[in-house]
Amino acid sequence: MSHSQVRGQAIMKAQENIDRAIGSAETMLQQFDVVRQSEAVILRGPHEDLKRYIEAVDMLKDVGHFVSSNKNFKSCEGILNEVSNLLTKSSLMIGEEFRQLMDTYSKPNRPEGLFDCHPNPLLASKEDSEEVEEDPSKSFQSAMHMNPTQISPRVLPLLHDIAHQLVQDGNQQSCYRIYRDARASALELSLQKLDIEKLSKDDAQRMQLVKVLLPGERKFCDQSFDGVAFNKDQCFAELAGSSVVTLLGSGDVVARSIRSHENLPVLLNMYGVMLELHPEFCSGMREAALNLAKSLAQAAQETVIDFEEAIGKDSSKTILHNGNVHPFTVKRFETVSEIDSQLAVFIMRILQALQNNLNLKSKQYEDPALSHIFLMNNLHYMVMSVRRLEAKDILGGDWIEKHR
């Protein structure tokens, strides 16, 4: 090989080294430029534009991975340190954003809002009931629970994306604590607003709203962490734990309450709550809930028997001279209207006892025609009440046809 050839090869190799160095320098400058752009976004915080903020974090991670995995850049500790510091700062800022959103928007549910989510027409507003009567096609919708709005639909996607980012960054525990504490407080306050500990007719209806509250909270938890590697079951069990203990305590008070037909709606509603929410309870509380349901069922059965006997033994001599609906019928139906549908057999027994007593009362009329009018008016009242309560599915269509 001649001297000129050797010299030419040396020049070519030097040129290749220069080109490689220039290429490496340009690549490094590009990485620095990415870091500068990402830094500006991160320092502004995630509140302004969460999507862009998360993109900036991802770009920083790509820079760190590129530099650390490329042997030509392993000596560039400066850029690696800067990337690491920015990622640490971004993790703290996005965690704080998650905390602020959860604290700001985790408000207790208003009972009125829960009433609107419940399928029972007794709990719906008057306007809603009239709409269903005018448009029967809405009855199917009214037969299903609607989930209450736990947090604004606008905020939910933000919470989901931040939770996903926190878990990706290895901050599962921080995400877990923030979410659990905020939602646990909101759920406890929601339960307090329902005021289910009092044994009154209104509280019996409010007790039904727990069937909306807990499943709604569970669904919100599932939505917040959908597709996120996160133990949703444990999180929900912990955030709902205190509220479930309160609910079980209230149920125990109800089960031990003095037996009277005025308390029957409370007993039956609490029994229905325990049965329906049993799957929502964590494993440690399911047995307690099941035992409580058994106690409530026993107490309800004893109360229904007493109520049935009291109806049969009523011997009031009040006669309505126009044969109109007897106050006895109205008063007893107030209790019947509150009885939960899953104990339909008890409703049938009470209605039969009421009908038997009305037959006896009709015999107090000396005029057979007036006696017949009395029975017709009272039975018509019973049929219309059953229809108004949408209890025909409970008692069967035959009952209404028979008593029309």
ROSEKOL-182555 format. One line per 8 residues: number of its first residue (from 1); their letters; for each residue x, y, z of C-alpha. Coordinates in steps of 0.001 Angstrom, whole numbers, plus 524288, in hexadecimal, padded with zeros to 5 digits. Layout:
BEGIN
NUM = a = X/Y/Z ~ ...
This chain:
BEGIN
1 = mshsqvrg = 80000/80000/80000 ~ 805C8/80CFB/7FC00 ~ 807D8/8186B/80507 ~ 7FD18/82004/7FE62 ~ 7F360/814DD/80064 ~ 7F6C6/813EB/80EC8 ~ 7F545/82273/8101D ~ 7E82A/821FF/80923
9 = qaimkaqe = 7E2F2/8176D/81223 ~ 7E75A/81F04/81E14 ~ 7E081/82B27/8193A ~ 7D418/8233F/81676 ~ 7D453/81D2F/823FD ~ 7D678/82A5D/82A42 ~ 7CB07/82FC1/82297 ~ 7C277/82481/82737
17 = nidraigs = 7C670/82737/83546 ~ 7C371/8359B/83381 ~ 7B635/83280/82D72 ~ 7B34B/82901/83876 ~ 7B72C/8330A/842A9 ~ 7AEFF/83D7D/83C12 ~ 7A389/833FA/83B56 ~ 7A517/830A9/849AE
25 = aetmlqqf = 7A5EC/83EFA/84D2F ~ 799B7/841FD/8454E ~ 7929E/836A4/84BBD ~ 796CC/83B66/85916 ~ 79286/84935/855D7 ~ 7855D/843C9/851D0 ~ 78457/83CD1/85EDD ~ 787EA/84954/86604
33 = dvvrqsea = 77D95/8507D/85E27 ~ 77364/8464A/86211 ~ 77765/847DC/8704C ~ 77626/856B8/86F75 ~ 768B6/855EF/86929 ~ 76404/84BCA/872FC ~ 76974/853A8/87E56 ~ 76179/85F92/87A60
41 = vilrgphe = 754FC/8577F/87A0D ~ 757C1/8509C/886E4 ~ 75AF6/85D0E/88E40 ~ 74DB9/8629F/88A42 ~ 74762/856F9/89105 ~ 73CFC/84D37/88CB8 ~ 73144/855CA/88FB0 ~ 73252/85DDA/88338
49 = dlkryiea = 73318/8529F/8795E ~ 733A1/844EB/87F18 ~ 734E5/83DFE/871F9 ~ 74095/8462A/86DF4 ~ 74664/844AD/87B84 ~ 745DF/835D2/87ACC ~ 74BAF/83648/86D12 ~ 756FA/83E7E/87260
57 = vdmlkdvg = 7595E/8347F/87D27 ~ 7597B/8297E/8732A ~ 76335/830F4/86AAA ~ 76C31/832CF/8765E ~ 76BA2/8244A/87921 ~ 76F23/8218E/86AED ~ 77AD5/82AB5/86BDA ~ 77FA0/82421/8783C
65 = hfvssnkn = 77E1D/816A2/87248 ~ 784E7/81AD2/865A2 ~ 79098/820EB/86C5E ~ 7929B/8161F/8765E ~ 79157/80B35/86C4F ~ 79A51/8115B/86202 ~ 7A890/80EBE/864D3 ~ 7ACAF/81B4D/85DE7
73 = fkscegil = 7A536/82382/867DC ~ 7A7BB/81C3B/87475 ~ 7B118/826DA/878DD ~ 7A66D/83123/8780C ~ 7A2C3/8308C/88662 ~ 79E58/83EB3/88626 ~ 792B3/83C5A/87D6B ~ 78F37/82FDF/884C2
81 = nevsnllt = 78F3C/83736/891B5 ~ 786E9/84205/88BFB ~ 77D28/8383B/8868C ~ 77CA2/83135/893A2 ~ 77A49/83DE3/89B16 ~ 76F77/8421B/891D4 ~ 768D0/834D9/892AA ~ 7693C/83571/8A185
89 = ksslmige = 7637A/84315/8A146 ~ 758F4/83F12/89786 ~ 75526/8337E/89FF2 ~ 7534F/83C3B/8ABD4 ~ 74BA0/84651/8A41C ~ 74287/83C8B/89DB4 ~ 74056/835FF/8AAE1 ~ 73C98/84326/8B0AC
97 = efrqlmdt = 73381/845AD/8A52A ~ 72CE1/8389E/8A7D8 ~ 72B4B/83C36/8B625 ~ 72586/8498A/8B306 ~ 71BE1/843FC/8A931 ~ 71784/83952/8B296 ~ 71602/842C6/8BDF8 ~ 70F1F/84D15/8B5C5
105 = yskpnrpe = 70550/8444F/8AEFB ~ 702FB/83983/8B908 ~ 6F686/83F1F/8BEB3 ~ 6EBF6/8373D/8C5C3 ~ 6E00B/83371/8BDD8 ~ 6D3AE/83AF6/8C0CA ~ 6C828/8322C/8C477 ~ 6BFF3/838D8/8B9F1
113 = glfdchpn = 6C9AA/83499/8AF9B ~ 6C959/8269F/8B490 ~ 6BA74/8269F/8B43A ~ 6BB2A/82994/8A5AD ~ 6C402/81DBB/8A39D ~ 6BB12/8140A/8AA7D ~ 6B18F/80BEF/8A24D ~ 6A6ED/80B66/8ACC1
121 = pllasked = 69BEF/8149F/8A888 ~ 6992C/8179D/8B6D7 ~ 6A66B/81E11/8B792 ~ 6A597/8255F/8AABE ~ 6A140/8335A/8A995 ~ 6931B/83673/8A65E ~ 6970E/83B92/898F1 ~ 69E5A/82EFA/895DD
129 = seeveedp = 69295/826C9/899DA ~ 689B8/82EB3/890F4 ~ 69330/82CE6/8859E ~ 69307/81E33/8876C ~ 68422/81E1E/887A7 ~ 683B3/8261C/87B1A ~ 68E5B/81E18/87470 ~ 68E47/80FB4/87897
137 = sksfqsam = 69AB0/80D61/870AB ~ 6A1F8/81426/87BA7 ~ 69E05/809C3/8855F ~ 6A91A/800DE/8810A ~ 6B2F9/80B8B/883C9 ~ 6ACC1/80E2F/890FE ~ 6AE4C/7FFD8/89492 ~ 6BD09/800BF/89481
145 = hmnptqis = 6C65C/80792/89DB2 ~ 6CD53/81338/897DB ~ 6DAC0/81632/89D1E ~ 6DBBB/822FA/8A49C ~ 6E581/82CF4/89FB9 ~ 6F0BF/82B9A/8A950 ~ 6F995/83535/8A231 ~ 6F762/83E0E/89675
153 = prvlpllh = 6F838/8366E/88996 ~ 701E2/840AD/88514 ~ 70B34/83D70/89037 ~ 70A4E/82E90/88FBF ~ 7131E/82D06/883A4 ~ 71D3C/835D7/88A01 ~ 71D43/82D8B/89655 ~ 71E85/82123/88E46
161 = diahqlvq = 72A14/82655/88664 ~ 7310C/82B88/8926C ~ 72EEF/81EBE/899BE ~ 73476/81758/88E20 ~ 7405E/82047/88DFD ~ 74292/81F1F/89CAC ~ 7421B/8104F/89C12 ~ 74B4A/81045/8905A
169 = dgnqqscy = 754CE/81899/8981C ~ 75493/80EBE/8A33E ~ 74C4C/81731/8AC47 ~ 74152/80D5D/8AE58 ~ 74100/80F24/8BD0F ~ 7400A/81DE8/8BC3E ~ 73523/81CDC/8B22A ~ 72E68/812A6/8BA99
177 = riyrdara = 72EAA/81AEE/8C6FE ~ 72A26/82770/8C05B ~ 71EA4/820E0/8B9B2 ~ 71ABC/818AD/8C574 ~ 71AEC/823DD/8CF31 ~ 71364/82D5B/8C686 ~ 708C6/823CF/8C287 ~ 70778/81DCA/8D023
185 = salelslq = 704A8/82B37/8D5CF ~ 6FAAD/82E52/8CB2A ~ 6F3E1/8212D/8CCE8 ~ 6F2F9/822A5/8DBAB ~ 6ED16/83041/8DA42 ~ 6E36C/82B30/8D01B ~ 6DF0B/82097/8D97F ~ 6DDBD/82A7F/8E47C
193 = kldiekls = 6D500/832F1/8DBE6 ~ 6CBE7/8274B/8DA07 ~ 6CA20/826EA/8E8D2 ~ 6C5F3/8189C/8E8AB ~ 6C724/816A9/8F748 ~ 6B9BF/81C69/8FA56 ~ 6AE1B/8135D/8F9FD ~ 6A472/81B37/8F1F8
201 = kddaqrmq = 69CF4/81970/8E568 ~ 6A570/82312/8DE02 ~ 6B1DB/81C8B/8E2AE ~ 6AC9F/80F77/8DE28 ~ 6AC24/81506/8D075 ~ 6B96D/81B54/8D1D6 ~ 6BF08/80E35/8D5AB ~ 6BC1F/8099C/8C7E0
209 = lvkvllpg = 6C594/813DA/8C2D4 ~ 6D0FE/80C56/8C895 ~ 6CE6D/8029E/8BD90 ~ 6D20C/80D8C/8B435 ~ 6DD01/81388/8BC2B ~ 6E64D/80818/8BE33 ~ 6E550/801F5/8B096 ~ 6E6E3/80F8E/8AAD2
217 = erkfcdqs = 6F347/81178/8B2BC ~ 6F855/80446/8AE2E ~ 6F5B0/80791/89FED ~ 6FCAA/81487/8A15F ~ 7088F/80D78/8A6E7 ~ 7087C/8041B/89B58 ~ 7077B/80F5D/891AD ~ 7125F/81725/89818
225 = fdgvafnk = 71BF8/80BD3/89724 ~ 7170E/8053A/88ACC ~ 722A9/7FEF5/883F7 ~ 72BDA/80301/88F00 ~ 733ED/7F8CB/8962E ~ 72D63/7FBDA/8A30F ~ 726A1/7F3BC/8AD8D ~ 7190D/7F9A1/8AC2C
233 = dqcfaela = 712A7/7EF72/8B4FA ~ 71B73/7F278/8C07E ~ 71A53/80119/8BE58 ~ 70B74/800B8/8BE53 ~ 70B12/7F799/8CA16 ~ 7136C/8010B/8D1FA ~ 70CA3/80D92/8CDE8 ~ 6FF2A/807B5/8D07E
241 = gssvvtll = 7030E/800A3/8DCF9 ~ 6FF1A/80B24/8E6A2 ~ 6F230/80DAB/8DFA9 ~ 6EEF7/7FF25/8DF5A ~ 6F19E/7FE23/8EDF8 ~ 6E84B/80993/8F018 ~ 6DE19/80307/8E787 ~ 6DF4F/7F612/8EEB3
249 = gsgdvvar = 6DE2E/7FD27/8FBAF ~ 6D1C2/803FA/8F738 ~ 6CC60/7F6FD/8F28C ~ 6CEFA/7F0CC/8FFA8 ~ 6C79B/7FBD5/90674 ~ 6BC2E/7F9B2/8FD2C ~ 6BC33/7EAF9/8FF7B ~ 6BBAC/7ED18/90E34
257 = sirshenl = 6B155/7F7BE/90DC7 ~ 6A3FF/7F691/9141E ~ 69AAF/7EE70/90BD5 ~ 68FF9/7F6EB/905E8 ~ 689E9/7F7EE/8F87D ~ 68EEF/805F7/8F7A5 ~ 69CC4/80060/8F7A0 ~ 69999/7F5EB/8ED95
265 = pvllnmyg = 69DA9/7FE0F/8E1B0 ~ 6AAB9/800F5/8E833 ~ 6AD04/7F292/8EB18 ~ 6A9C4/7EE37/8DD5B ~ 6B169/7F90E/8D6BE ~ 6BD76/7F639/8DED4 ~ 6BBD7/7E7C0/8DBEA ~ 6BB76/7EAC6/8CD57
273 = vmlelhpe = 6C781/7F359/8CE79 ~ 6CF34/7E891/8D53E ~ 6CB90/7DE77/8CAF8 ~ 6CDFD/7E708/8BF29 ~ 6DAD1/7ECC5/8C3F1 ~ 6E02F/7DFFF/8C945 ~ 6E8F4/7DDF3/8BD3F ~ 6EE55/7EBC4/8BE8D
281 = fcsgmrea = 6F395/7E979/8CC40 ~ 70176/7E4E7/8CE28 ~ 70320/7D6AB/8D1F9 ~ 70570/7DA2C/8E036 ~ 6F806/7E08C/8E172 ~ 6EFA1/7D799/8D90C ~ 6ED00/7CDF9/8E3FE ~ 6E8F6/7D8EF/8ED32
289 = alnlaksl = 6DFF1/7DE6D/8E2B0 ~ 6D9E2/7D112/8E031 ~ 6D789/7CEA8/8EEB7 ~ 6D16C/7DC1E/8EFEB ~ 6C884/7D941/8E44C ~ 6C3DD/7CCE8/8EB23 ~ 6C100/7D484/8F7A2 ~ 6B99B/7DEDC/8EFFC
297 = aqaaqetv = 6B1AC/7D48D/8E8CA ~ 6ADED/7CE0F/8F5A0 ~ 6AA24/7DB11/8FBB2 ~ 6A244/7DEB4/8EF93 ~ 69B0F/7D1C1/8EF89 ~ 69746/7D333/8FDCA ~ 692DD/7E135/8FB71 ~ 68ABB/7DD6A/8EF8D
305 = idfeeaig = 683E8/7D2BB/8F758 ~ 680D1/7DC8E/90218 ~ 67C16/7E65E/8F7F9 ~ 67381/7DC33/8F153 ~ 66D6D/7D874/8FE57 ~ 66B4B/7E6B5/90205 ~ 663EF/7E918/8F549 ~ 65B72/7DD2D/8F76F
313 = kdssktil = 65838/7E12E/90552 ~ 654E8/7EF6A/9025C ~ 646FA/7F187/906F9 ~ 64502/8001A/9050F ~ 636A4/80370/90361 ~ 6388F/80FAF/8FB2F ~ 62E81/8101B/8F043 ~ 62FEC/81921/8E496
321 = hngnvhpf = 621EA/81C94/8E0FC ~ 6256D/81EB4/8D2AE ~ 62C55/81185/8D1A7 ~ 6392D/8181B/8CE48 ~ 6470F/812D3/8D05A ~ 648FA/80F8F/8DEAE ~ 65444/81657/8E5FE ~ 65824/808C4/8EA7C
329 = tvkrfetv = 65ADF/80500/8DC45 ~ 662D4/8113E/8D991 ~ 66AF9/8101C/8E5E2 ~ 66E50/801D4/8E3E3 ~ 671BB/8040D/8D5A6 ~ 67B99/80E4D/8D9A5 ~ 68357/8033F/8DFC7 ~ 680FE/7F9D7/8D479
337 = seidsqla = 68600/803F1/8CAB9 ~ 69331/80400/8D176 ~ 69556/7F550/8D19C ~ 6A067/7F09D/8C8FD ~ 69C77/7E8A9/8BD17 ~ 6A4F8/7DCF3/8C05F ~ 69BCB/7D968/8CB84 ~ 68FA1/7D8F7/8C30B
345 = vfimrilq = 689F0/7CD81/8CA81 ~ 688AF/7D643/8D662 ~ 681DD/7E0AA/8CE4A ~ 677ED/7D69D/8C9CE ~ 6754B/7D262/8D7BD ~ 67373/7E054/8DC62 ~ 66A6E/7E3AA/8D10A ~ 66256/7D783/8D399
353 = alqnnlnl = 66143/7DADC/8E207 ~ 65D57/7E8B6/8DE5C ~ 65310/7E3B1/8D4E6 ~ 64D7A/7DA62/8DF12 ~ 64C4D/7E56B/8E8DE ~ 64592/7EE22/8DEDD ~ 63BB3/7E35A/8DC66 ~ 63885/7E37D/8EAE3
361 = kskqyedp = 6377C/7F248/8EB0D ~ 62E31/7F207/8DF5F ~ 624AC/7EA06/8E782 ~ 622D3/7F5BB/8F07D ~ 61A8D/7FC2B/8E5E1 ~ 60C01/7F945/8E6AB ~ 60A1E/7FD00/8D867 ~ 60F79/7F1FB/8CFBD
369 = alshiflm = 611BB/7FB7C/8C484 ~ 619D9/8047D/8CD17 ~ 6214F/7F8C1/8D249 ~ 62475/7F4EF/8C455 ~ 628A7/802D0/8C0EC ~ 63182/802F1/8CCE4 ~ 63841/7F666/8C88A ~ 63964/7FB36/8BA81
377 = nnlhymvm = 63F82/80821/8BEA8 ~ 64959/801D9/8C7C5 ~ 64D20/7F6FF/8BE52 ~ 64E5E/80109/8B373 ~ 65759/808EF/8BC3E ~ 65FAB/7FCD1/8BEAC ~ 6607C/7F97E/8B024 ~ 66418/80769/8AC55
385 = svrrleak = 66E50/807D8/8B722 ~ 67459/7FB2C/8B24E ~ 674A0/8009F/8A48B ~ 67A6D/80D79/8A912 ~ 68518/80623/8B048 ~ 687AD/7FDFC/8A414 ~ 685DD/7F21D/8ACA8 ~ 67E5D/7EA56/8A268
393 = dilggdwi = 68AFF/7E351/89EE4 ~ 68C73/7DFA7/8AD32 ~ 67E96/7DAE7/8AF68 ~ 67C10/7D623/8A19B ~ 67269/7DB77/897B2 ~ 66819/7D1D4/89C55 ~ 666D9/7D8F2/8A950 ~ 6630E/7E5AF/8A2BB
401 = ekhr = 659BE/7DF0E/89931 ~ 6533B/7D7DB/8A45B ~ 650EE/7E41B/8AC73 ~ 64D70/7EDDF/8A1D2
